[in-house]
């Protein structure tokens, strides 16, 4: 049973589902980092604005005698996020700072600054044209499930005049714009996209509590009046780490994954593009394998 606060074709299904990993984004934008690329940035390429994280990685490298398995993004993220016992308040605050800088480092790496090439832009637009759904149909054709945080798809729709005039995003859950004056009237077609690990344009509503309930989440686009309030905040996404439990509190990700489970079980065809099944996604892997028939 799908929760009432969700959106999408609750009484119907999607005939085909595309599961997108980081390889999908990198095929269009070579500068978009994969896990391997992020590993190559630790610790020397961590920017000075994340100095505490950089120093932590140097200390960790020395403690581990430069063992490479301890110096990848998954290991570093897990060591920071899994910490539960602290010597005192000062150390607790230090780890809170490390957590903030870790998410900042990942989010900054995932943001796209360079425009797509003309060929990549045409190909991505053609894919989105194929994947669009008629909003009034009960059984929609195509659902995109993505493990990516980036806004490659959203940016392409906004930048392609033809797509922007007819297609709006449907995230499957009620994520409202932070700027209530933002005009985001649903158009005749939609790209239905469940972002399983969050998104770089989703934020916790200012003043809201820690739990990621749907009512406490908003989305912010460049140019929105509220954008300056959020641009220095960390967006809502689940980092690549074994310790992910703290990000799963509240309804946001629980609703998204419940919908993904429902639609995967009713799809005629499932296609996987550019997803490498990393070790930190072991729960996701077992989740996906039960739908492989």
Buried (B, 14 or more C-beta within 10 A) or exposed (E): EBEEEBBBBBEEBBBBBBBBBBBBBBBBBEEBBBBEBBBEBBBEEBBEEBEBBBEBBBEBBEEBEEEEEBBBBBBBBBBBBEBEEEEEEEEEEBBEBBBBBBBBBBBBBBEBEEEBEEEBBEBBBEBBBEBBBEBEEEEBBBBBBBBBBBBBBBBBBBBBEEBEEEBBBBBBBEBBBBBEEBEEEEBEBBBBBBBBBBBBBBBBBEEBEEEBBBEBBBBBBEEBEBBEBBEEBBBBBBBBBBBBEEBEBBBBBBBBBBBBBBBBEBBEEBEBBBBBEBEBBEEBEEBBEEBEE
